[in-house]
Amino acid sequence: MTPQSLTAKSVETASLPVIDVSALSSADPAKRAAVGAALRAACLDKGFFYCSGHGIPQGLIDAAFAETRALFDLPDAEKDSLDKSTSKANRGYETLGGQTLEAGAMPDRKEGYYIGVELPESDPRVQEGRFNRGPNIWPSDLAGFQPTMRAYFAALTVLGETLMRGIALSLDLPEDTFKDYCQDPLATLRLLHYPPANPDAPEERGAGAHTDFGGLTILMQDDNGGLQVFDQASESWVHANPISGTFVCNLGDMIARWTNDSYRSTLHRVMNTSGRERYSIPFFYVGNPDYEVKCIPTCLKPGETPKYDPITVEEHLTSMYRKTYVIK
């Protein structure tokens, strides 16, 4: 039986730990180490945890959701004019069913919008055609959209850097181990809208079962629920229901590569059975495109060898994107 075929099992949200990361900014090394220990336990288990004490103002989060709803409420013709097929940097609007995350499944029942690091066409990285490098596409009829998303993107970038310091501590490494990885990151902010499930297509999913491609995912979801995480021990899907004031964070394939799979990049999916419109905003914190990801020597057990060859961030992402998109 495959994970994709299993039925979700209701469990308490406490099955995923809530980790207060505020102490990562403490001057007390013992407090920072305690956060690292909590992160280690979560990363060795499912690679999922709730992040509290993150310092992102609730007002900014609320504004990001308000602008997200306004975007997806635009007329179809206007959204189509923002289509990411017109972008060489994977920016802009993605139509309903534009991605299939689970091999062999129906297209995902969601529409999305991609925002990345803003670079002008004149930037050398854009001129060279580097992956995911270029200008964003901004809707002209939503005056608050661009400033809100820029502010939210900047705040989540800082949180991503902070969490990477925590990941380093969790591995008993110096806090600045991933400093070069965090320079000039390839981070992506996605705005997602999931219409209610189609009762005539029970096999259709909001987002098919998948692992994330990159380093860290920092997700804010509305109060509808729908995110499900595969629990290897019980061979069941469990609900990662929203907890007020927290982000859901999970590890991507890149951190699994780094740690020789000792840290988990876990299958997850979205099933919007709420009967309502669902919105979520994941931030994919991915580092410098030229950074080489290779097994951390201290993650190897005695007699163990690396499972994966070294690969740059850009090479890894390009390979993974080709599995779910047609990219240039």
C-alpha positions as CSV (number, residue, x, y, z in Angstrom):
1,M,0.0,0.0,0.0
2,T,1.4,3.4,-1.0
3,P,1.1,6.6,1.2
4,Q,-1.0,8.2,-1.5
5,S,-3.7,5.5,-1.1
6,L,-4.1,5.7,2.7
7,T,-6.9,7.5,4.4
8,A,-6.2,10.4,6.7
9,K,-6.5,9.7,10.4
10,S,-7.5,12.5,12.8
11,V,-5.0,13.2,15.5
12,E,-4.3,16.0,17.9
13,T,-2.2,18.8,16.4
14,A,0.1,18.3,19.3
15,S,1.5,15.3,17.4
16,L,3.7,18.0,15.7
17,P,5.8,19.9,18.2
18,V,5.4,23.7,18.8
19,I,8.8,25.2,19.0
20,D,9.4,28.8,20.3
21,V,12.3,30.0,18.2
22,S,12.6,33.4,19.9
23,A,15.5,32.3,21.9
24,L,17.6,31.9,18.8
25,S,18.1,35.7,19.1
26,S,19.1,35.4,22.8
27,A,22.6,36.3,24.0
28,D,22.5,33.2,26.2
29,P,24.1,30.2,24.3
30,A,22.3,27.7,26.5
31,K,18.9,29.1,25.4
32,R,19.9,29.0,21.7
33,A,21.2,25.4,22.2
34,A,17.8,24.4,23.8
35,V,16.0,25.5,20.6
36,G,18.5,23.6,18.6
37,A,17.8,20.4,20.6
38,A,14.0,20.9,20.0
39,L,14.6,21.3,16.3
40,R,16.7,18.2,16.2
41,A,14.0,16.1,17.7
42,A,11.5,17.4,15.2
43,C,13.8,17.0,12.2
44,L,14.7,13.4,13.1
45,D,11.0,12.6,13.4
46,K,8.7,14.0,10.7
47,G,10.7,17.1,9.7
48,F,7.6,19.1,10.5
49,F,7.0,21.5,13.4
50,Y,5.0,24.6,14.4
51,C,7.1,27.7,14.8
52,S,6.1,30.2,17.4
53,G,8.0,33.2,18.7
54,H,8.9,34.1,15.1
55,G,8.5,37.9,15.5
56,I,6.4,38.4,12.3
57,P,3.7,41.0,13.2
58,Q,0.2,39.6,13.0
59,G,-0.9,42.8,11.1
60,L,1.5,42.0,8.3
61,I,0.3,38.4,8.1
62,D,-3.3,39.6,8.0
63,A,-2.5,42.1,5.3
64,A,-0.8,39.4,3.2
65,F,-3.9,37.2,3.4
66,A,-6.2,40.2,2.5
67,E,-4.1,40.9,-0.6
68,T,-4.0,37.2,-1.5
69,R,-7.8,37.0,-1.4
70,A,-8.1,40.2,-3.5
71,L,-5.7,38.8,-6.1
72,F,-7.6,35.6,-6.6
73,D,-10.9,37.5,-6.7
74,L,-9.8,39.4,-9.8
75,P,-11.6,38.6,-13.0
76,D,-10.2,35.6,-14.9
77,A,-9.1,37.7,-17.8
78,E,-7.1,40.0,-15.5
79,K,-5.4,37.0,-13.8
80,D,-4.6,35.5,-17.1
81,S,-2.8,38.7,-18.1
82,L,-0.5,38.0,-15.2
83,D,0.2,34.4,-16.2
84,K,3.7,33.1,-15.4
85,S,4.1,31.7,-18.9
86,T,5.0,35.2,-19.8
87,S,7.9,35.2,-17.3
88,K,11.3,33.7,-17.7
89,A,11.7,33.7,-14.0
90,N,8.7,31.6,-12.9
91,R,6.8,34.6,-11.6
92,G,3.1,35.5,-11.7
93,Y,-0.2,33.7,-11.9
94,E,-0.6,29.9,-12.2
95,T,-4.0,28.8,-13.4
96,L,-6.2,26.2,-11.6
97,G,-4.7,22.8,-12.4
98,G,-1.4,24.2,-13.5
99,Q,0.7,21.9,-11.4
100,T,0.7,18.2,-10.8
101,L,2.7,17.4,-7.7
102,E,1.8,13.7,-7.4
103,A,2.9,11.5,-10.3
104,G,0.0,9.8,-11.9
105,A,-2.6,11.9,-10.1
106,M,-5.0,14.5,-11.4
107,P,-3.8,18.1,-11.7
108,D,-3.8,19.9,-8.3
109,R,-7.1,21.7,-7.5
110,K,-5.5,25.0,-6.7
111,E,-4.4,28.3,-8.4
112,G,-1.3,30.1,-7.4
113,Y,0.9,33.2,-7.7
114,Y,4.7,33.3,-7.5
115,I,6.9,36.1,-6.1
116,G,10.7,36.0,-5.8
117,V,13.7,38.2,-5.3
118,E,13.1,41.4,-7.4
119,L,15.8,41.8,-10.1
120,P,15.7,44.1,-13.1
121,E,16.1,42.8,-16.6
122,S,19.5,44.6,-16.7
123,D,20.9,42.5,-13.8
124,P,23.7,40.2,-15.1
125,R,22.0,37.1,-13.5
126,V,18.9,37.8,-15.5
127,Q,20.9,38.5,-18.7
128,E,22.6,35.1,-18.2
129,G,19.2,33.3,-17.8
130,R,19.9,32.1,-14.4
131,F,17.1,29.9,-12.9
132,N,14.4,31.9,-11.1
133,R,16.1,35.2,-11.5
134,G,14.2,38.2,-12.9
135,P,11.5,40.8,-12.2
136,N,8.2,40.0,-10.5
137,I,4.9,40.5,-12.2
138,W,2.7,42.9,-10.1
139,P,-1.1,43.4,-10.6
140,S,-1.7,47.0,-11.5
141,D,-5.2,47.2,-10.0
142,L,-4.2,46.3,-6.4
143,A,-2.4,49.2,-4.9
144,G,-1.5,47.5,-1.7
145,F,-0.4,44.2,-3.2
146,Q,3.2,45.0,-4.1
147,P,4.3,46.8,-0.9
148,T,2.6,44.2,1.3
149,M,4.2,41.3,-0.5
150,R,7.6,42.9,-0.5
151,A,7.4,43.5,3.3
152,Y,6.2,40.0,3.9
153,F,8.9,38.5,1.7
154,A,11.6,40.5,3.5
155,A,10.3,39.4,6.9
156,L,10.2,35.7,6.0
157,T,13.7,35.9,4.5
158,V,15.0,37.0,7.9
159,L,13.0,34.2,9.6
160,G,14.5,31.7,7.2
161,E,18.0,32.9,8.0
162,T,17.2,32.6,11.7
163,L,15.9,29.0,11.3
164,M,18.9,28.0,9.4
165,R,21.0,29.1,12.4
166,G,18.8,26.9,14.5
167,I,19.3,23.9,12.1
168,A,23.0,24.4,12.4
169,L,22.8,24.2,16.2
170,S,20.6,21.2,15.9
171,L,23.4,19.4,14.1
172,D,26.0,20.5,16.7
173,L,27.6,22.7,14.1
174,P,28.6,26.4,14.5
175,E,25.7,28.7,14.1
176,D,27.1,30.4,11.0
177,T,27.6,27.1,9.2
178,F,25.0,27.9,6.6
179,K,26.0,31.6,6.3
180,D,27.1,31.3,2.7
181,Y,24.1,29.3,1.8
182,C,21.9,32.2,3.0
183,Q,23.6,34.8,0.9
184,D,21.6,35.9,-2.1
185,P,18.9,33.2,-1.8
186,L,16.5,31.8,-4.4
187,A,13.6,32.1,-2.0
188,T,10.0,32.0,-3.4
189,L,6.8,33.2,-2.0
190,R,3.7,31.4,-3.2
191,L,0.1,32.6,-2.8
192,L,-2.3,29.7,-3.0
193,H,-6.1,29.4,-3.4
194,Y,-7.8,26.0,-3.0
195,P,-11.5,25.9,-4.1
196,P,-13.7,23.5,-2.2
197,A,-13.2,19.8,-3.1
198,N,-15.2,18.6,-6.1
199,P,-17.7,16.0,-4.8
200,D,-17.7,14.4,-8.3
201,A,-14.0,13.8,-8.3
202,P,-13.0,12.4,-4.8
203,E,-9.6,11.4,-6.2
204,E,-8.8,15.0,-6.9
205,R,-6.5,16.7,-4.4
206,G,-5.8,20.3,-3.6
207,A,-2.1,19.4,-3.7
208,G,-1.0,15.9,-4.4
209,A,1.4,14.0,-2.1
210,H,4.9,15.4,-2.4
211,T,8.0,16.5,-0.6
212,D,9.3,20.0,-1.0
213,F,12.3,20.6,-3.2
214,G,14.4,23.1,-1.3
215,G,15.6,23.8,2.2
216,L,12.9,25.1,4.6
217,T,9.3,25.8,3.9
218,I,7.6,28.4,6.2
219,L,3.8,28.1,5.8
220,M,1.0,30.3,7.0
221,Q,-2.4,28.8,6.4
222,D,-5.9,30.1,7.1
223,D,-8.3,28.5,9.6
224,N,-9.8,25.9,7.2
225,G,-7.2,23.1,7.7
226,G,-6.5,20.6,5.0
227,L,-2.8,20.1,5.3
228,Q,-1.9,16.4,5.9
229,V,1.4,14.9,6.8
230,F,2.4,11.3,6.2
231,D,3.3,9.5,9.4
232,Q,5.7,6.7,8.6
233,A,5.4,5.0,12.0
234,S,1.6,4.5,11.8
235,E,1.4,4.5,8.0
236,S,-1.3,7.1,8.0
237,W,-2.0,10.7,7.1
238,V,-2.3,13.0,10.0
239,H,-3.8,16.5,10.1
240,A,-1.5,19.5,10.6
241,N,-4.4,21.8,11.6
242,P,-3.6,25.5,12.0
243,I,-2.5,26.8,15.4
244,S,-3.1,30.5,15.9
245,G,0.1,32.6,15.9
246,T,2.3,29.9,14.4
247,F,3.8,28.9,11.1
248,V,4.0,25.3,10.0
249,C,7.6,24.6,9.0
250,N,9.0,21.6,7.2
251,L,12.3,20.4,5.8
252,G,12.8,20.0,2.1
253,D,14.8,17.5,0.1
254,M,17.9,19.7,0.2
255,I,18.3,19.4,3.9
256,A,17.7,15.6,3.7
257,R,20.6,15.4,1.2
258,W,22.8,17.4,3.5
259,T,22.1,15.1,6.4
260,N,22.2,11.8,4.4
261,D,18.4,11.4,5.1
262,S,18.8,11.5,8.9
263,Y,16.7,14.7,8.8
264,R,13.3,14.0,7.2
265,S,11.8,15.5,4.1
266,T,8.3,14.1,4.6
267,L,5.4,13.6,2.2
268,H,2.5,15.9,2.6
269,R,-0.6,16.9,0.7
270,V,-3.7,19.2,0.8
271,M,-7.3,18.0,0.9
272,N,-9.7,20.9,1.1
273,T,-12.8,19.2,2.5
274,S,-13.9,22.2,4.5
275,G,-16.5,23.2,1.9
276,R,-15.0,26.7,1.9
277,E,-12.3,28.5,-0.1
278,R,-8.9,27.8,1.4
279,Y,-5.9,30.1,1.2
280,S,-2.3,29.5,2.3
281,I,1.0,31.3,1.8
282,P,4.1,29.1,1.8
283,F,7.5,30.7,1.7
284,F,10.2,28.4,0.2
285,Y,13.5,29.4,1.7
286,V,16.1,28.2,-0.7
287,G,19.7,29.4,-0.6
288,N,22.4,30.7,-2.9
289,P,22.1,29.0,-6.3
290,D,25.9,28.4,-6.6
291,Y,26.1,26.8,-3.1
292,E,27.2,23.2,-3.3
293,V,25.0,20.8,-1.2
294,K,26.9,17.8,-0.1
295,C,26.7,15.4,2.8
296,I,27.8,16.9,6.1
297,P,30.5,14.6,7.4
298,T,29.2,14.5,11.0
299,C,25.9,13.2,9.7
300,L,27.5,9.9,8.5
301,K,27.2,7.0,10.9
302,P,30.2,4.7,11.3
303,G,30.8,2.8,8.0
304,E,28.1,4.8,6.2
305,T,28.8,6.6,2.9
306,P,27.0,9.5,1.3
307,K,23.8,8.6,-0.5
308,Y,23.9,11.6,-2.9
309,D,26.5,13.2,-5.1
310,P,27.3,16.9,-4.4
311,I,25.0,19.2,-6.4
312,T,24.5,23.0,-6.5
313,V,21.3,24.5,-5.3
314,E,20.4,25.7,-8.8
315,E,21.1,22.2,-10.3
316,H,18.9,20.6,-7.7
317,L,16.0,23.0,-8.1
318,T,16.1,22.9,-11.9
319,S,15.9,19.1,-11.8
320,M,13.0,19.1,-9.4
321,Y,11.0,21.7,-11.2
322,R,11.2,19.8,-14.4
323,K,9.3,17.0,-12.7
324,T,6.2,19.1,-12.1
325,Y,6.4,22.0,-14.6
326,V,7.4,22.7,-18.1
327,I,10.2,25.3,-17.6
328,K,12.4,27.2,-20.0
